[in-house]
């Protein structure tokens, strides 16, 4: 099958005195059904399906859904089948043997105080991220679909009124609403009018306090609602001060804040409305940052990251006593850990955490906060991995000491720089790089690949300054860091014709930028749901989530310096007539965050401009998913099989 090509139509733009042409501008509004079908057919004709590889991925796929049996404050026994989120759950009523199964992918749940109902949320099945809230009458075993197109995190007060958020046409949460149980009506409590601010709903771990968070990039304001009194009074907890950020928790009558008010890399503080109290915990040095925190009873759980290394702490806070800090030891320097706040057993005072690393499949630990101890409970159902053969390292690259975590099979390492290399990066929004177990990367390392994660500037992996040095007018540092790490790893282990780069979402525009700036360093660039048409998107305020991106990337419509900066590195605008590596892109038709048209336009222009050197450029549009996968395991593994086979073929692995 021939590579798809599309008609070019003259279209010129001019802004701040800069002129440029866009021959595929017409694809922004054109019907794309036939184009999607053609692209998918071409993708399947080139990215071949490998049945043996599929079987291997299926063996290594995390099928673990450990049964976590907990007892709630309301007296229910709840059986949770956990994985990344709750998945299925069942409820055993107090003083009975009756078990009610909720056979759905539950994201969040909450019982009412009268022991009659359980409320739970799930995602829309089309990948649009429009949540649904359901209620199950536990005594009558009847279910009702109450709300649609709402946030999946919500609160329920003592009168069974439900508090949640609703999005506008751009995907920004702008309305905070209350569903009145008795009258079945929706009341608007608060509406956000500032187009650069998003609303977030959070509920304390004990599920008695709801927090409404007005969020701008690393600036936030928090209001609270006590779900125990049914008065839905919004209490202002913090002011809105530019550059000051808060997350809030509540336990045993006290508020706790994770904030950068006194420490730029965040600290945990006791808090009263507009009266920050004493500092309980903060990072020990300037290159460490608190990633997340939770408070359960009188124990604070803190996940900290420092230059690619992760740390986990339990902090005892009682009265006016000096906090007692316990560092929880794990055997690996780099790992991912999730405190499963929906798996709290309040009567037994215990909770579960999900732990994994690049070479450790998901493992579940039980934490007793009364004993302040951890016990390994469930191991993953993934296929066997001989960890004794693996090496995992953290190096620091260049003058800026860019952290890179990489791992490989020691017995397959070659000393002639012919090792295939897979390097991933993100570097945006101050977010941390995901370094959890991935079955596809294990499949690569089992074939001799070195797999690496580059903690480039723009992410939150080192410090708050690390983020600011890779955002807006400093965004080029993100791309320069990735290129520097690539050269470093190639000098030690690999070479360009055996190097693959990967980025997802905002990591996708990182991929688009390195493809333009250093195409000679890569054999293949692999992108998922990439943000590629950055300039066009940010100049159109009606596009999803655009207005809240201005502090991150710049506002090209109104700021000349930010426009010219974006114009210099925007992936789509900077495609030139030169040789490019192989490219494979996977997008979701229902994606509410990054429009799939961006990738179609990017691929059309790339195929037109590149000097043909035998490289292949593939685009797959999944018509049933959005920004995050919601596939069946079988469908997900088929896609992984095709992309991995494409990568392996390109670097010469048969």
Residue pairs with C-beta under 8 A, 6 or more apart in sequence:
1 41
1 42
1 45
1 46
2 42
3 42
3 607
3 616
3 617
4 35
4 38
4 39
4 42
4 607
5 604
5 607
5 608
6 24
6 27
6 35
6 604
8 23
8 24
8 608
9 23
9 24
9 25
9 26
10 21
10 23
11 21
11 22
11 23
11 25
11 26
12 19
12 20
12 21
12 22
13 19
13 20
13 21
13 22
15 539
15 556
15 557
15 563
16 560
16 563
16 564
18 563
18 564
18 567
20 567
20 573
22 536
23 605
23 608
24 601
24 604
24 605
27 35
27 597
27 600
27 601
27 604
28 536
28 597
28 601
32 597
32 600
35 600
36 589
36 600
36 621
36 623
39 600
39 603
39 619
39 620
39 621
40 620
40 621
42 618
42 619
43 618
43 619
43 620
43 642
44 642
46 616
46 618
46 646
47 584
47 618
47 620
47 642
47 643
47 645
47 646
48 642
48 645
48 646
48 649
49 638
49 641
49 642
49 645
50 641
50 644
50 645
53 443
53 641
53 644
53 645
54 637
54 638
54 641
56 383
56 443
57 439
57 440
57 443
57 637
57 640
57 641
57 644
58 633
58 637
59 382
59 383
60 382
60 383
60 385
60 439
60 442
60 443
61 382
61 439
61 633
61 637
62 83
62 361
62 362
62 380
62 381
62 382
62 437
62 439
63 381
63 382
63 633
64 83
64 361
64 362
64 364
64 378
64 379
64 380
64 381
64 382
65 81
65 82
65 83
65 87
65 88
66 81
66 82
66 364
66 377
66 378
67 79
67 80
67 81
68 79
68 80
68 81
68 82
68 340
68 343
68 352
68 364
69 77
69 78
69 79
69 80
70 77
70 78
70 80
70 343
70 344
70 345
70 348
71 77
71 78
71 345
71 346
71 347
71 348
72 78
72 111
72 346
73 346
73 347
74 94
74 111
74 113
74 115
75 94
75 115
76 91
76 92
76 93
76 94
76 111
76 115
77 91
77 92
78 89
78 90
78 91
78 92
79 89
79 90
79 91
79 92
79 99
80 86
80 87
80 89
80 342
80 343
81 87
81 88
81 89
82 340
82 343
82 352
82 354
82 364
83 362
84 354
85 105
85 106
85 107
86 105
86 106
86 107
86 108
86 109
86 342
87 105
87 106
88 101
88 102
88 103
88 104
88 105
88 106
89 101
89 102
89 106
89 109
89 120
90 99
90 100
90 101
90 102
91 99
91 100
91 102
91 118
91 136
91 138
92 98
92 99
92 100
93 100
93 138
93 139
94 115
100 136
100 138
100 141
102 118
102 120
102 136
104 120
104 122
104 134
105 122
105 123
106 120
106 121
106 122
107 120
107 121
107 122
107 123
107 131
107 152
107 153
108 120
108 121
108 152
108 153
108 154
108 342
109 118
109 119
109 120
109 121
109 342
110 118
110 119
110 120
110 154
110 155
110 156
110 203
110 207
111 117
111 118
111 119
112 118
112 119
112 156
112 158
112 160
113 158
113 228
114 160
115 138
116 137
116 138
116 139
117 135
117 136
117 137
117 138
117 160
118 135
118 136
118 138
119 133
119 134
119 135
119 146
119 154
119 156
119 162
120 133
120 134
120 135
120 136
121 131
121 132
121 133
121 134
121 150
121 152
121 153
121 154
122 131
122 132
122 134
122 152
123 129
123 130
123 131
123 132
123 152
123 630
124 130
124 131
124 132
124 148
124 149
125 630
126 590
126 624
126 626
127 588
127 590
127 591
127 624
127 625
127 626
127 627
127 628
127 630
128 590
128 592
128 626
129 171
129 592
129 593
129 626
129 627
129 628
130 148
130 149
130 150
130 167
130 592
131 148
131 149
131 150
131 151
131 152
132 145
132 147
132 148
132 149
132 150
133 146
133 147
133 150
133 152
133 154
133 162
133 164
134 143
134 144
134 145
134 146
135 143
135 144
135 146
136 142
136 143
136 144
137 143
137 144
146 162
146 179
147 162
147 164
147 179
149 166
149 167
150 164
150 165
150 166
150 177
151 164
151 165
151 166
151 173
151 201
153 164
153 201
153 202
153 203
154 162
154 163
154 164
154 201
154 203
155 162
155 163
155 164
155 201
155 203
155 207
155 210
155 225
155 227
156 162
156 163
156 227
157 163
157 225
157 227
157 228
157 229
157 230
157 232
158 227
158 228
158 229
158 230
159 181
159 182
159 230
160 181
161 178
161 179
161 180
161 181
161 230
161 232
162 178
162 179
162 181
163 176
163 177
163 178
163 179
163 189
163 201
163 210
163 225
163 227
163 232
164 176
164 177
164 179
164 201
165 173
165 175
165 176
165 177
165 199
165 200
165 201
166 173
166 174
166 175
166 177
167 173
167 174
168 174
168 175
169 542
170 541
170 542
170 543
170 544
170 545
170 546
170 547
171 544
171 545
171 592
171 593
172 192
172 195
172 198
172 545
172 547
172 548
173 192
173 198
173 199
173 200
173 201
174 191
174 192
174 199
175 188
175 190
175 191
175 192
175 199
176 188
176 189
176 190
176 191
176 199
176 201
176 212
177 186
177 187
177 188
177 189
178 186
178 187
178 189
178 232
179 185
179 186
179 187
180 186
180 187
189 232
189 234
190 199
190 212
190 223
190 234
192 198
192 199
192 214
195 541
195 547
195 548
196 216
196 547
196 548
196 550
196 551
197 214
197 215
197 216
197 548
198 214
198 215
198 216
198 548
199 212
199 213
199 214
199 215
200 212
200 213
200 215
201 210
201 211
201 212
201 213
202 210
202 211
202 213
202 247
202 248
203 209
203 210
203 211
203 227
204 210
204 211
204 248
204 249
204 250
204 251
204 295
205 249
205 251
205 294
205 295
205 296
205 341
205 344
206 250
206 251
206 296
207 227
208 226
208 227
208 228
208 250
209 224
209 225
209 226
209 227
209 250
210 224
210 225
210 227
211 222
211 223
211 224
211 225
211 237
211 248
212 222
212 223
212 224
212 225
212 234
213 220
213 221
213 222
213 246
213 247
213 248
214 220
214 221
214 222
214 223
214 240
216 242
216 548
216 551
217 429
217 430
217 548
217 551
217 552
218 243
218 245
218 260
218 430
218 464
218 467
219 240
219 241
219 242
219 243
219 244
219 245
220 238
220 240
220 244
220 245
220 246
220 247
221 236
221 238
221 239
221 240
221 246
222 237
222 238
222 246
222 247
222 248
223 234
223 235
223 236
223 237
224 234
224 235
224 237
224 248
224 250
224 255
225 232
225 233
225 234
225 235
226 233
226 235
235 273
236 273
236 274
237 246
237 248
237 255
237 271
237 273
237 274
238 244
238 246
238 257
238 273
238 274
239 274
243 260
244 259
244 260
244 261
245 259
245 260
245 266
246 257
246 258
246 259
246 261
247 257
247 258
247 259
247 293
248 255
248 256
248 257
248 258
248 271
249 255
249 256
249 257
249 258
249 293
249 294
249 295
250 256
250 295
251 295
251 296
251 297
251 298
252 297
252 298
254 270
255 270
255 271
255 272
256 268
256 269
256 270
256 271
256 280
256 293
256 295
256 300
257 268
257 269
257 270
257 271
257 276
258 266
258 267
258 268
258 290
258 292
258 293
259 266
259 267
259 269
259 276
260 266
260 267
260 464
261 267
261 269
261 276
262 269
262 276
262 279
262 282
263 279
263 282
263 283
264 463
264 464
264 465
265 282
265 283
265 286
265 288
265 289
265 290
265 463
265 464
266 282
266 283
266 289
266 290
266 464
267 279
267 280
267 281
267 282
267 283
267 290
268 279
268 280
268 281
268 282
268 290
268 293
268 300
268 302
268 315
269 276
269 277
269 278
269 279
269 280
270 276
270 277
270 278
270 280
270 317
271 277
280 300
280 315
280 317
280 323
281 290
281 300
281 302
281 313
281 315
281 323
281 325
282 290
283 289
283 290
283 304
283 306
285 306
286 463
286 465
287 306
287 307
287 462
287 463
288 304
288 305
288 306
288 307
288 311
288 463
289 304
289 305
289 306
289 460
289 461
289 462
289 463
289 464
290 302
290 303
290 304
291 303
291 304
291 305
291 432
291 460
292 302
292 303
292 339
293 300
293 301
293 302
293 303
294 300
294 301
294 339
294 341
295 301
296 341
296 344
296 351
296 369
297 349
297 369
298 316
298 317
298 318
299 314
299 315
299 316
299 317
299 369
299 372
300 313
300 314
300 315
300 317
300 323
301 312
301 313
301 314
301 315
301 339
301 367
302 312
302 313
302 314
302 315
303 310
303 311
303 312
303 337
303 339
304 310
304 311
304 312
304 313
305 311
305 432
305 460
305 461
305 462
306 462
307 394
307 396
307 401
307 403
307 455
307 461
307 462
308 333
308 334
308 394
308 403
308 404
308 405
308 453
308 455
308 461
308 462
309 333
309 334
309 394
310 330
310 333
310 334
310 335
310 336
310 337
310 435
311 327
312 327
312 328
312 330
312 337
313 325
313 326
313 327
313 328
314 325
314 326
314 328
314 367
314 369
314 372
315 323
315 324
315 325
315 326
316 323
316 324
316 326
316 372
317 323
326 372
328 374
330 337
330 355
332 357
332 359
332 360
332 392
333 392
333 394
334 357
334 358
334 392
334 394
334 405
334 435
335 355
335 356
335 357
335 360
335 435
335 436
336 355
336 356
336 357
336 434
336 435
336 436
337 353
337 354
337 355
338 353
338 354
339 351
339 353
340 351
340 352
340 353
340 354
341 351
343 351
343 352
344 350
344 351
345 351
348 368
349 368
349 369
349 370
350 366
350 367
350 368
350 369
350 370
351 366
351 367
351 369
352 364
352 365
352 366
352 367
352 377
353 364
353 365
353 367
353 374
354 362
354 363
354 364
355 362
355 363
355 364
355 365
356 362
356 363
356 380
356 436
356 437
357 392
357 435
357 436
357 437
358 392
358 405
358 407
358 435
358 436
358 437
358 438
358 441
358 451
358 453
359 385
359 387
359 390
359 392
359 407
359 437
359 442
360 387
360 437
361 379
361 380
361 382
361 385
361 437
362 380
362 382
362 436
362 437
363 376
363 378
363 379
363 380
364 376
364 377
364 378
364 379
365 374
365 375
365 376
365 377
366 374
366 375
366 377
367 373
367 374
368 374
368 375
380 437
382 437
382 439
385 442
389 409
389 410
389 411
390 407
390 408
390 409
390 410
390 445
391 407
391 408
391 410
392 405
392 406
392 407
393 405
393 406
393 407
394 403
394 404
394 405
395 403
395 404
395 406
395 488
396 402
396 403
396 404
397 403
397 404
397 484
397 485
397 488
398 481
398 484
398 488
400 457
400 481
402 454
402 455
402 456
402 457
402 481
402 484
402 485
403 454
403 455
403 461
403 462
404 423
404 452
404 453
404 454
404 455
404 485
404 488
404 489
405 435
405 452
405 453
405 455
406 450
406 451
406 452
406 453
406 489
407 445
407 450
407 451
407 452
408 419
408 445
408 448
408 449
408 450
408 451
409 445
409 446
409 448
412 445
412 448
413 419
413 450
413 493
414 448
417 490
417 491
417 492
417 493
417 494
417 495
418 494
418 495
418 498
419 448
419 449
419 450
419 493
419 494
419 498
420 444
420 447
420 448
420 449
420 450
420 494
420 498
420 499
420 500
420 651
420 652
420 653
421 449
421 450
421 452
421 489
421 490
421 493
421 494
421 498
421 499
421 500
422 441
422 444
422 449
422 450
422 451
422 452
422 500
422 501
422 502
422 647
423 451
423 452
423 453
423 454
423 482
423 485
423 486
423 489
423 499
423 500
423 501
423 502
424 433
424 451
424 452
424 453
424 454
424 501
424 502
424 503
424 507
425 433
425 453
425 454
425 456
425 478
425 482
425 485
425 501
425 502
425 503
425 507
425 510
426 433
426 434
426 456
426 458
426 459
426 503
426 504
426 505
426 506
426 507
426 510
427 456
427 457
427 458
427 459
427 470
427 478
427 481
427 482
427 506
427 507
427 510
428 458
428 459
428 470
428 471
428 478
428 506
428 507
428 510
428 552
429 458
429 459
429 460
429 467
429 506
429 552
430 458
430 459
430 460
430 464
430 467
430 471
431 459
431 460
432 459
432 460
432 461
433 453
433 454
433 455
433 459
433 461
435 453
439 640
440 640
440 643
440 644
441 449
441 451
443 644
444 451
444 644
444 647
444 648
445 451
447 648
447 653
448 653
450 489
450 493
450 494
452 485
452 489
454 481
454 482
454 485
454 486
455 461
455 462
456 470
456 477
456 478
456 479
456 481
456 482
456 485
456 510
457 466
457 467
457 469
457 470
457 474
457 477
457 478
457 481
458 466
458 467
458 469
458 470
458 471
458 475
458 477
458 478
459 466
459 467
459 470
460 466
460 467
468 474
469 477
470 477
470 478
470 481
471 551
471 552
471 553
472 551
472 552
472 553
472 554
472 562
472 565
473 554
473 561
473 562
473 565
475 553
475 554
475 565
475 569
476 565
476 568
476 569
478 510
478 513
479 510
479 513
479 514
479 517
479 569
482 501
482 510
482 514
483 514
483 517
483 518
483 521
486 499
486 501
486 514
486 518
486 521
486 522
487 521
490 496
490 499
490 521
496 520
496 521
496 522
496 523
497 523
497 651
497 652
498 523
498 651
498 652
499 521
499 522
499 523
499 651
500 522
500 523
500 524
500 525
500 526
500 647
500 650
500 651
501 511
501 514
501 522
501 524
501 525
501 526
502 511
502 525
502 526
502 527
502 528
503 509
503 510
503 511
503 526
503 527
503 528
503 530
504 527
504 528
504 529
504 530
505 528
505 529
505 530
505 531
505 593
505 594
505 627
506 531
507 527
507 530
508 527
508 528
508 529
508 530
508 531
508 532
508 585
508 594
509 530
509 531
509 532
509 534
509 570
509 571
511 525
511 526
511 527
511 530
511 571
512 527
512 530
512 532
512 571
512 572
512 602
513 569
513 571
513 574
514 521
514 522
514 525
515 522
515 525
515 571
515 580
515 581
515 583
516 569
516 571
516 574
516 575
516 576
517 569
519 578
519 579
519 580
519 581
520 579
522 581
523 581
523 582
523 650
523 651
524 581
524 582
524 583
524 584
524 646
524 647
524 650
524 651
525 581
525 582
525 583
525 584
526 583
526 584
526 643
526 647
527 583
527 584
527 585
527 586
527 599
528 585
528 586
528 587
529 586
529 587
529 588
529 591
529 593
529 594
529 627
530 571
530 585
530 587
530 594
530 598
530 599
530 602
531 537
531 594
531 598
532 571
532 572
532 598
532 599
532 601
532 602
533 570
533 571
533 572
533 595
533 597
533 598
533 601
533 602
534 553
534 566
534 570
534 571
534 572
535 556
535 563
535 566
535 567
535 570
535 572
535 573
536 572
537 543
537 546
537 595
537 598
538 546
538 549
538 550
538 553
538 554
538 555
538 556
538 557
538 566
539 556
539 557
540 546
541 547
541 557
543 595
544 592
544 593
544 594
544 595
545 593
553 562
553 566
554 562
554 563
554 565
554 566
555 562
556 562
556 563
556 566
556 567
557 563
567 573
568 574
571 602
572 598
572 601
572 602
572 605
575 602
575 605
575 606
575 609
575 610
576 609
577 609
577 610
577 611
578 609
578 610
578 611
579 610
579 611
579 613
579 615
580 606
580 610
580 615
580 617
581 615
582 615
582 616
582 617
582 646
582 650
583 603
583 606
583 615
583 616
583 617
583 618
584 617
584 618
584 619
584 620
584 643
584 646
584 647
585 599
585 602
585 603
585 618
585 619
585 620
586 619
586 620
586 622
586 639
586 643
587 594
587 596
587 599
587 619
587 620
587 621
587 622
588 596
588 621
588 622
588 625
588 626
588 627
589 596
589 621
589 622
589 623
589 624
589 625
590 623
590 624
590 625
590 626
591 625
591 626
591 627
592 626
592 627
593 626
593 627
594 627
596 621
599 619
599 621
600 619
600 621
603 617
603 619
606 617
607 617
610 617
616 646
616 650
618 646
620 639
620 642
622 631
622 639
624 630
624 631
625 631
629 636
631 639
648 654
